[in-house]
Amino acid sequence: MLLLDEPLSALDEKIRRAMQVELKHVHRRTGTTFLYVTHDQEEALTLSDRIAVINRGQCMQCDAPERLYKRPRKRFVAEFFRGCNVLEAVRAGGSADAVTYRLAGIDIDVPLGGIQTPGRHLAIRAENVHLGPFAQQQPCRLSATLLETTFRGTVLDYRLALADRQTLVATMTKHLEAALGSVVEVGFSPEAVIVLED
């Protein structure tokens, strides 16, 4: 009979993390190339020097984990990683290094970040969206209706509806004092907005 002082799922998670660390050590010691195939996003980010995101046999983007996570180039890659809002916007001008987009009634000058063919979608990570009093110091601000609050332990997810009826999620460590259905201020930096190639 096996007696465990913690649930099996927690033990499984500890074993999985230990295996990830050990695989990284083996890789570092041997200096050999590992090809690791997984559907687990966290595992891919933890173990990899480079990640290739494949869709229907086609490589959508291959890059270093942090760059892939923070600066996806295509809509599929942005939607693949949890916590990334993908929003449709209208191009309203631009220059050689930035594009002006109209999103939910405001114009945003978004740096191209190396994108050659900017599409009609923008991405912004949920942790880069600020609400209420935390939004006031951000250069881009708009109003949204609070639809849902989800407590996830160390963070809270706030799902919001923009004026153009698109929804986005803000992930914050601070609690926002706002009732469901109320209008709250949303703020972010244009540097946190990612132009996608679609």
Legacy VTK file of the C-alpha trace (Angstrom):
# vtk DataFile Version 3.0
C-alpha trace
ASCII
DATASET POLYDATA
POINTS 198 float
0.000 0.000 0.000
1.320 3.450 -1.005
0.561 6.352 1.311
1.114 9.843 0.000
0.864 13.004 2.051
-0.115 15.034 -1.026
-2.437 14.425 -3.986
-1.018 12.357 -6.819
-1.470 15.258 -9.252
0.813 17.472 -7.134
3.382 14.663 -6.981
3.132 14.201 -10.760
3.772 17.921 -11.209
6.886 17.754 -9.002
8.196 14.778 -10.977
7.518 16.550 -14.283
9.367 19.689 -13.165
12.294 17.604 -11.862
12.485 15.815 -15.227
12.508 19.161 -17.049
15.402 20.406 -14.929
17.304 17.141 -15.431
16.786 17.272 -19.216
18.210 20.816 -19.252
21.241 19.633 -17.265
21.827 16.673 -19.611
21.541 18.995 -22.606
24.026 21.458 -21.113
26.505 18.706 -20.142
26.443 16.821 -23.434
26.143 19.798 -25.779
24.048 17.692 -28.144
20.979 18.823 -30.023
17.646 17.731 -28.562
14.464 17.714 -30.602
11.579 17.729 -28.153
7.969 17.535 -29.363
5.243 18.659 -26.979
1.825 20.292 -26.877
2.552 21.708 -23.409
3.326 25.420 -23.775
5.007 25.797 -20.385
7.178 22.756 -21.034
8.253 24.111 -24.427
9.115 27.521 -22.928
11.016 25.927 -20.036
13.105 23.409 -21.976
13.845 25.102 -25.268
16.542 27.314 -26.712
14.362 27.703 -29.805
10.736 26.790 -30.413
9.024 26.105 -33.721
5.240 26.535 -33.679
3.762 24.237 -36.330
0.274 24.531 -37.825
-0.888 21.894 -40.310
2.682 20.953 -41.158
3.818 24.545 -41.729
6.243 26.362 -39.436
4.464 29.546 -38.379
7.392 30.956 -36.399
10.681 29.672 -35.020
12.385 31.787 -32.386
13.817 31.948 -28.884
11.150 31.176 -26.234
10.943 34.666 -24.730
10.790 36.376 -28.127
8.162 33.932 -29.381
6.075 34.469 -26.243
6.395 38.262 -26.102
6.594 39.160 -29.813
4.632 36.696 -31.954
4.575 37.553 -35.643
1.453 35.705 -36.743
-2.065 35.507 -35.372
-1.870 31.722 -34.933
1.240 32.029 -32.743
-0.285 34.861 -30.673
-3.453 32.830 -30.054
-1.420 29.685 -29.317
0.128 31.104 -26.138
-2.278 31.641 -23.256
-2.823 35.176 -22.058
-2.474 36.938 -25.398
-5.355 39.124 -26.562
-5.793 39.260 -30.339
-7.890 42.198 -31.517
-9.034 43.342 -34.939
-8.156 46.948 -35.763
-8.377 49.272 -38.765
-5.212 50.699 -40.304
-5.409 54.478 -40.339
-1.974 55.513 -41.633
1.613 55.081 -40.647
5.273 55.580 -41.420
8.303 53.415 -42.208
8.638 52.160 -38.619
5.101 52.434 -37.169
1.488 51.926 -38.182
-1.478 53.888 -36.886
-4.411 51.645 -35.994
-7.903 52.601 -34.887
-9.034 50.324 -32.046
-12.307 50.770 -30.145
-12.470 54.477 -30.980
-8.853 55.500 -30.327
-5.825 55.803 -32.609
-2.631 53.987 -31.577
0.772 54.403 -33.229
2.205 50.901 -33.015
5.897 50.169 -33.736
6.246 47.624 -36.547
8.882 45.587 -34.716
10.294 44.102 -37.923
6.938 43.072 -39.420
7.091 43.492 -43.211
3.404 43.021 -44.034
1.245 44.362 -41.180
-2.194 42.798 -41.060
-5.479 43.818 -39.475
-4.862 42.162 -36.101
-3.002 43.397 -33.052
-1.915 41.418 -30.014
-1.361 42.512 -26.445
-0.457 40.253 -23.561
-2.990 40.271 -20.715
-0.341 41.255 -18.160
0.344 44.442 -20.165
-3.257 45.660 -19.856
-3.865 47.913 -16.833
-7.227 48.842 -15.311
-8.759 51.623 -13.232
-6.233 53.739 -11.332
-3.384 51.579 -12.703
-4.377 52.595 -16.263
-4.020 56.338 -15.718
-0.241 56.410 -16.207
-0.447 54.603 -19.561
-0.261 56.560 -22.865
-3.144 54.636 -24.522
-6.433 54.695 -22.644
-9.990 53.697 -23.461
-13.139 52.610 -21.639
-14.488 49.079 -21.355
-17.249 47.234 -19.535
-16.194 44.703 -16.903
-17.792 41.351 -17.800
-16.129 38.891 -15.445
-13.511 38.588 -12.722
-11.672 35.308 -12.168
-9.470 34.743 -9.127
-6.490 32.523 -10.046
-4.437 32.601 -6.862
-1.566 35.016 -7.374
-3.371 36.912 -10.149
-6.859 37.963 -11.180
-8.206 37.873 -14.736
-10.596 40.644 -15.745
-12.587 40.038 -18.930
-13.775 43.250 -20.569
-15.901 44.358 -23.527
-14.566 47.231 -25.620
-16.731 49.826 -27.373
-16.396 47.868 -30.647
-17.715 44.713 -28.859
-14.415 42.880 -28.908
-13.320 41.359 -25.623
-9.942 41.353 -23.953
-8.503 40.055 -20.712
-6.351 41.984 -18.248
-4.291 39.941 -15.788
-3.257 41.826 -12.659
-1.860 41.022 -9.233
-3.852 43.892 -7.723
-7.563 43.709 -6.963
-9.753 46.164 -8.872
-12.675 47.605 -6.931
-15.313 47.514 -9.682
-18.699 45.848 -10.016
-19.557 43.599 -12.931
-21.201 45.675 -15.648
-19.418 48.861 -14.642
-17.297 50.906 -17.033
-13.590 50.921 -16.203
-10.587 52.660 -17.709
-8.185 50.446 -19.673
-4.606 51.525 -20.302
-1.542 50.166 -22.056
1.641 51.288 -23.756
1.900 51.300 -27.575
5.181 49.397 -27.149
3.176 46.542 -25.575
0.990 46.257 -28.688
2.209 43.770 -31.306
1.438 44.139 -35.001
0.616 40.751 -36.515
1.067 39.628 -40.106
-2.248 37.728 -39.922
LINES 1 199
198 0 1 2 3 4 5 6 7 8 9 10 11 12 13 14 15 16 17 18 19 20 21 22 23 24 25 26 27 28 29 30 31 32 33 34 35 36 37 38 39 40 41 42 43 44 45 46 47 48 49 50 51 52 53 54 55 56 57 58 59 60 61 62 63 64 65 66 67 68 69 70 71 72 73 74 75 76 77 78 79 80 81 82 83 84 85 86 87 88 89 90 91 92 93 94 95 96 97 98 99 100 101 102 103 104 105 106 107 108 109 110 111 112 113 114 115 116 117 118 119 120 121 122 123 124 125 126 127 128 129 130 131 132 133 134 135 136 137 138 139 140 141 142 143 144 145 146 147 148 149 150 151 152 153 154 155 156 157 158 159 160 161 162 163 164 165 166 167 168 169 170 171 172 173 174 175 176 177 178 179 180 181 182 183 184 185 186 187 188 189 190 191 192 193 194 195 196 197
